[in-house]
Amino acid sequence: MKRYIALILSVIFVMTAFSGCSRKGGEGDPDQKKVTLTVWAPQEDQPDEKGWLPVMCNTFNDAHPEWDITFKYGVCSEGDAGKNISADPSGSADVYFFANDQLGTLLQANAISRLGGSTLEEIEKSASEAMVESVRGADGGVYGVPFSGNTWFMFYNKSVFSEEDVKSLDAMIKKGKVAFPLTNSWYTGAFYLANGCTLFGDDGRDAAAGIDFGGKEGLEATQYLVALANNPNFINDAEGAGLSGLLDGSVGAIFSGSWDAQKIEKALGDDYGAAPLPTANIGGSEKQLLSFSGSKAIGVNPSCKNPEVAVALAAFLGSREAQREHYRMRNIIPTDTDLLESEELMGDIAAQAQNLTINKTSIIQPSIPEMTAYWVPVENMGKAIVNGEVTEKNAKEKTEAFNDSLKASM
């Protein structure tokens, strides 16, 4: 019995010793590196200490007893990262969240680190090819850890349109009211891209190739949009008109993104539907509409003092575990392919529509700085079509003037 008790005590001692090794060292632990990391992310991720970002950062800290990390948080939306980080890279965050269309600006300012090693391997293993390409620079390097896709697709009322109807925009417009944001250049290009117009070459990274929305392809897209804008079942979706109409039943379909999914699902109930983009009969044949797609990702500042820790944190914040919690806490649709195929995500209509759109009915939005030439001319062309300034008779002239304005903006 004494030998048995002695054995039990020795096991307890060993277990206690190993348990202590997994915890943070005490004050003055010589083997523990003290690190301060500044992390910038959207306000919605850090409303308090129970927000997704602080919870994930503390989880990361607990998992690394070799580091004693003090986190400093700052508020910066993904869409403002390019402007804010590039303005003062050395005085900005060590780790930050960014929309992939900011990548060109960040690269120009030397404000984002190229990723490699096991971090790159995990990105390429867990994300789709489209999501990896969304954070690839013109030099072929990968510069961020994607954690959510960013695109637009279609929401519709299933009591108005069937699953077959929503495959064709022309079939839909014959049957019910459809709202489309024709005066928003993030959306308008879908028709020109569908008909073979080009943006910076085959991969969107060739600045010398420029933008070509003219010629026969551009004219046919303009002609289609003129007819669409004049259709009594078409509504230009501006200032929330489409969403309001879908919610009150006066509109059967709109084009938006995951940010509107929960309110639409709540309003439509069993009639809630979402789908990737339809085709449109442009120039006499069916063409697949193509939205811009991209990602929201986590970047590392080359100016950070502790790059090993910063890269490890970025990798963790974009990991499967962190993406799962992001979805559960904030409904942020993940990029991790295993999560997207999980039972939890397979039941999410918007998540599946977004994923299909990114992989089947979109192009990666160019992130090179020259893309700034695109936005204003396309917006102006959409407004001119909606306002009736572009007609069937002057479509060719207006299309060429539009294309010239795109080239002049570069």
C-alpha positions in Angstrom: 0.0 0.0 0.0 2.9 2.4 0.8 4.5 1.7 -2.5 1.1 2.3 -4.2 0.6 5.6 -2.5 4.2 6.6 -3.3 3.5 5.8 -7.0 0.3 7.9 -7.0 2.1 10.9 -5.4 5.0 10.6 -8.0 2.5 10.6 -10.9 0.7 13.7 -9.4 4.1 15.4 -9.1 5.0 14.7 -12.7 1.5 15.8 -14.0 1.8 19.0 -12.0 5.3 19.7 -13.3 4.1 19.3 -17.0 1.0 21.3 -16.3 3.1 24.2 -15.1 5.2 24.1 -18.3 2.1 24.9 -20.4 1.3 28.1 -18.5 2.7 31.6 -18.7 5.9 32.0 -16.7 5.8 34.2 -13.7 7.2 37.7 -13.4 10.8 37.9 -14.3 10.9 34.6 -16.1 14.2 34.8 -18.0 13.0 32.4 -20.8 9.9 34.5 -21.7 10.2 37.2 -24.3 8.1 40.3 -23.5 6.4 41.7 -26.7 4.1 44.5 -27.4 1.9 44.3 -30.6 -0.3 46.9 -32.0 -3.3 45.5 -33.8 -5.7 47.6 -36.0 -9.1 46.1 -36.9 -12.7 47.3 -37.4 -14.6 48.6 -34.4 -17.2 45.7 -34.7 -14.4 43.2 -33.8 -13.4 44.9 -30.6 -16.4 46.6 -28.9 -15.1 45.4 -25.5 -12.9 42.7 -24.0 -15.4 40.0 -25.1 -15.2 41.1 -28.7 -13.8 38.7 -31.2 -10.4 40.3 -31.6 -9.4 40.5 -27.9 -10.7 37.0 -27.3 -8.6 35.6 -30.2 -5.5 37.6 -29.2 -5.7 36.4 -25.6 -6.2 32.8 -26.9 -3.1 33.2 -29.0 -1.1 34.6 -26.0 -2.2 31.7 -23.8 -1.0 29.2 -26.5 2.5 30.7 -26.6 4.2 30.5 -23.2 7.4 31.6 -24.8 6.0 35.1 -25.3 4.4 37.5 -22.9 2.4 39.7 -25.2 0.8 43.1 -24.5 -1.8 44.0 -27.1 -2.6 47.5 -28.1 -5.8 47.9 -30.2 -6.7 50.5 -32.7 -9.8 51.0 -34.9 -9.3 51.0 -38.7 -11.7 49.5 -41.2 -10.5 47.1 -43.8 -11.3 49.7 -46.5 -9.2 52.4 -44.8 -6.1 50.3 -44.2 -4.4 51.4 -47.5 -4.8 55.0 -46.7 -4.0 54.9 -43.0 -1.2 52.4 -42.9 0.5 53.9 -46.0 0.5 57.4 -44.6 2.9 56.4 -41.8 4.1 52.8 -42.0 6.6 53.1 -39.2 4.0 54.6 -36.8 1.2 52.2 -37.7 0.0 48.9 -36.5 2.2 45.8 -36.5 -0.8 43.6 -37.6 -3.8 45.0 -39.4 -6.9 44.0 -41.3 -7.3 45.1 -44.9 -9.5 44.7 -48.0 -7.5 43.1 -50.8 -8.1 46.1 -53.2 -5.8 48.1 -50.9 -2.8 45.8 -51.7 -1.3 47.9 -54.4 -1.3 51.0 -52.3 0.2 49.1 -49.4 2.9 47.6 -51.6 3.8 51.0 -53.0 4.3 52.3 -49.5 6.4 49.3 -48.4 3.8 48.8 -45.7 3.0 45.1 -46.0 5.2 42.0 -45.6 5.5 39.1 -48.1 4.5 35.8 -46.4 6.3 32.5 -46.8 7.2 29.3 -45.1 4.5 27.4 -43.1 2.3 30.5 -43.1 2.1 30.5 -46.9 1.7 26.7 -47.0 -1.3 26.9 -44.6 -2.9 29.7 -46.7 -2.6 27.8 -49.9 -3.9 24.6 -48.2 -7.0 26.1 -46.5 -8.2 28.8 -49.0 -9.5 28.5 -52.5 -7.3 29.5 -55.4 -9.4 32.6 -55.9 -8.8 33.7 -52.3 -5.1 33.1 -52.5 -4.9 35.1 -55.8 -6.8 38.0 -54.1 -3.7 38.6 -51.9 -1.1 38.0 -54.5 1.0 40.9 -55.6 2.3 41.7 -59.1 5.6 40.1 -58.1 3.9 36.8 -57.5 4.2 37.0 -53.7 1.4 36.5 -51.2 0.9 39.4 -48.8 -2.0 38.6 -46.5 -3.9 35.9 -44.7 -7.4 35.9 -46.1 -10.2 35.3 -43.6 -13.4 36.3 -45.5 -14.5 36.7 -49.1 -15.8 40.0 -50.4 -18.2 40.2 -53.3 -21.8 40.7 -54.3 -24.4 38.3 -55.5 -28.2 38.0 -55.8 -30.9 37.8 -53.1 -34.4 37.0 -54.3 -38.0 36.3 -53.1 -38.7 32.6 -53.9 -42.4 33.4 -54.2 -41.6 35.6 -57.2 -38.7 33.8 -58.9 -37.9 30.1 -59.1 -34.5 28.5 -59.0 -34.7 28.2 -62.8 -35.7 31.9 -63.2 -32.7 33.2 -61.4 -30.3 31.7 -63.8 -31.2 34.4 -66.4 -31.6 38.1 -65.8 -33.8 38.4 -68.9 -36.1 35.7 -67.7 -36.4 37.5 -64.3 -37.1 40.9 -65.8 -40.0 39.5 -67.7 -41.5 38.1 -64.6 -41.0 40.6 -61.8 -39.3 43.7 -60.5 -35.5 43.5 -60.3 -33.3 46.2 -58.6 -29.7 46.7 -59.7 -27.3 49.4 -58.6 -26.5 50.6 -62.1 -25.0 53.9 -60.9 -22.5 52.1 -58.6 -19.3 51.3 -60.5 -18.5 48.3 -58.2 -21.6 46.6 -59.9 -21.9 48.2 -63.4 -18.8 46.6 -64.9 -20.4 43.2 -64.6 -22.1 43.6 -68.0 -18.9 44.8 -69.8 -16.8 42.1 -68.3 -19.4 39.5 -69.2 -19.0 40.5 -72.9 -15.3 40.3 -73.0 -14.1 43.8 -72.0 -10.8 43.8 -70.2 -9.1 45.2 -67.1 -5.4 45.1 -67.0 -4.8 41.9 -68.9 -5.7 38.3 -68.1 -4.9 38.4 -64.5 -5.7 42.1 -63.6 -2.1 42.9 -62.8 -0.8 44.1 -66.1 -0.9 47.9 -65.8 0.5 48.3 -69.4 -2.5 46.5 -70.8 -4.8 49.1 -69.4 -8.6 49.1 -69.5 -10.6 48.4 -72.7 -14.4 48.8 -72.4 -14.9 50.0 -76.0 -15.3 48.4 -79.5 -18.0 45.9 -80.3 -17.9 44.3 -76.9 -18.4 47.6 -75.1 -21.1 48.8 -77.5 -23.1 45.6 -77.0 -22.9 45.9 -73.2 -24.0 49.5 -73.4 -26.9 48.6 -75.7 -28.1 45.9 -73.2 -27.9 48.4 -70.3 -29.9 51.0 -72.2 -32.7 48.5 -72.8 -32.5 47.2 -69.2 -32.8 50.8 -67.8 -35.9 51.4 -70.0 -37.6 48.2 -68.9 -40.6 48.9 -66.6 -39.5 46.0 -64.3 -36.1 47.5 -63.7 -35.4 49.6 -60.7 -32.1 51.4 -60.2 -30.9 50.5 -56.8 -29.8 53.7 -55.2 -30.1 55.0 -51.6 -31.4 51.6 -50.4 -34.3 51.4 -52.8 -33.7 47.8 -53.7 -33.4 46.5 -50.2 -36.4 48.4 -49.0 -38.4 47.0 -52.0 -37.3 43.5 -51.3 -38.2 43.7 -47.7 -41.7 45.2 -48.4 -42.4 42.9 -51.3 -42.5 45.5 -54.1 -39.2 44.1 -55.5 -38.4 40.5 -56.3 -34.6 40.5 -56.4 -31.6 42.7 -55.6 -27.9 42.4 -55.9 -25.9 42.9 -52.7 -23.6 41.0 -50.3 -23.5 39.1 -47.1 -23.8 42.3 -45.0 -27.5 42.4 -45.9 -28.2 38.6 -45.5 -29.5 38.5 -42.0 -32.1 41.3 -42.4 -33.3 39.8 -45.7 -33.6 36.3 -44.3 -35.6 37.7 -41.3 -38.0 39.6 -43.6 -38.5 36.9 -46.2 -38.6 33.8 -44.0 -39.3 30.7 -46.1 -39.2 32.8 -49.3 -35.6 33.8 -48.7 -33.3 32.9 -51.6 -29.7 33.7 -52.6 -27.8 32.7 -55.7 -24.7 33.5 -57.8 -25.0 35.9 -60.7 -27.3 35.1 -63.6 -26.5 35.3 -67.3 -27.7 38.1 -69.6 -28.4 38.0 -73.4 -25.8 40.5 -74.6 -25.1 40.8 -78.3 -27.4 38.0 -79.1 -26.0 35.3 -76.8 -26.0 34.3 -73.2 -23.1 35.8 -71.3 -22.3 35.2 -67.6 -22.4 38.3 -65.5 -19.2 38.8 -63.5 -18.9 40.6 -60.3 -15.7 41.8 -58.6 -14.5 39.5 -55.9 -11.8 39.8 -53.3 -11.0 39.1 -49.7 -10.6 40.7 -46.4 -7.2 39.7 -45.0 -4.7 40.2 -42.3 -1.4 41.9 -43.0 1.9 42.4 -41.2 3.8 45.7 -41.2 7.5 45.3 -42.3 8.3 48.0 -39.8 7.2 45.9 -36.8 9.8 45.1 -34.1 8.8 41.5 -33.6 8.1 40.1 -37.0 8.1 36.4 -35.9 5.4 37.1 -33.3 3.4 39.4 -35.7 3.4 36.8 -38.5 2.3 34.1 -36.1 -0.5 36.3 -34.8 -1.7 37.1 -38.3 -1.7 33.4 -39.2 -3.7 32.6 -36.1 -6.3 35.3 -36.7 -6.8 33.9 -40.1 -6.8 30.3 -39.0 -9.7 27.8 -39.1 -10.3 28.2 -35.4 -10.4 32.0 -35.5 -12.6 32.0 -38.7 -15.1 29.6 -37.0 -15.4 32.0 -34.1 -15.6 35.0 -36.4 -18.6 33.4 -38.1 -20.3 32.4 -34.8 -19.7 35.8 -33.2 -20.2 38.2 -36.1 -21.5 36.1 -39.0 -18.3 36.8 -41.0 -18.3 34.1 -43.8 -15.0 32.3 -43.8 -12.6 31.5 -46.6 -11.5 28.2 -45.1 -12.7 25.5 -47.5 -13.3 22.9 -44.8 -15.5 25.3 -42.9 -17.5 26.2 -46.0 -18.2 22.6 -46.5 -19.2 21.9 -42.9 -22.7 21.3 -41.9 -22.9 24.6 -40.1 -22.0 26.6 -43.2 -23.8 24.4 -45.7 -27.1 25.5 -44.2 -26.2 29.2 -44.7 -27.8 30.2 -48.0 -25.8 33.5 -48.3 -22.5 31.8 -47.5 -23.0 29.2 -50.3 -24.1 31.9 -52.8 -21.1 34.0 -51.9 -18.8 31.0 -52.3 -20.2 30.0 -55.6 -20.0 33.6 -56.9 -16.4 33.9 -55.9 -15.4 30.7 -57.6 -17.8 30.7 -60.6 -19.2 34.1 -61.5 -16.6 36.7 -60.6 -13.1 38.0 -61.4 -10.6 39.1 -58.8 -10.8 42.8 -58.5 -7.5 44.3 -59.7 -5.5 45.7 -56.7 -2.9 47.6 -58.7 -2.8 51.3 -58.1 -3.9 52.0 -61.7 -7.3 50.6 -60.8 -8.2 54.1 -59.4 -8.8 55.1 -63.0 -11.8 52.8 -63.3 -14.3 54.1 -60.7 -15.4 57.6 -61.7 -15.8 57.0 -65.4 -17.9 53.8 -64.9 -20.1 55.6 -62.3 -20.6 58.5 -64.7 -21.6 56.1 -67.5 -24.1 54.3 -65.3 -25.6 57.6 -64.3 -25.8 58.7 -68.0 -27.6 55.5 -68.9 -30.1 55.7 -66.0 -30.8 59.4 -66.8 -31.5 58.7 -70.4 -28.5 60.6 -71.8 -27.3 57.4 -73.4 -29.8 56.0 -76.0 -29.9 53.3 -78.5 -29.1 55.8 -81.2 -26.0 57.4 -79.6 -24.8 54.2 -77.8 -21.7 53.8 -80.0 -20.6 57.4 -79.7 -21.2 57.4 -75.9 -19.4 54.0 -75.4 -16.3 55.3 -77.2 -16.3 58.5 -75.2 -16.7 56.4 -72.1 -13.7 54.2 -73.1 -11.6 57.2 -73.8 -12.4 58.6 -70.4 -11.2 55.4 -68.8 -7.9 55.6 -70.7 -7.5 59.3 -70.0 -7.8 58.6 -66.2 -4.7 56.4 -66.1 
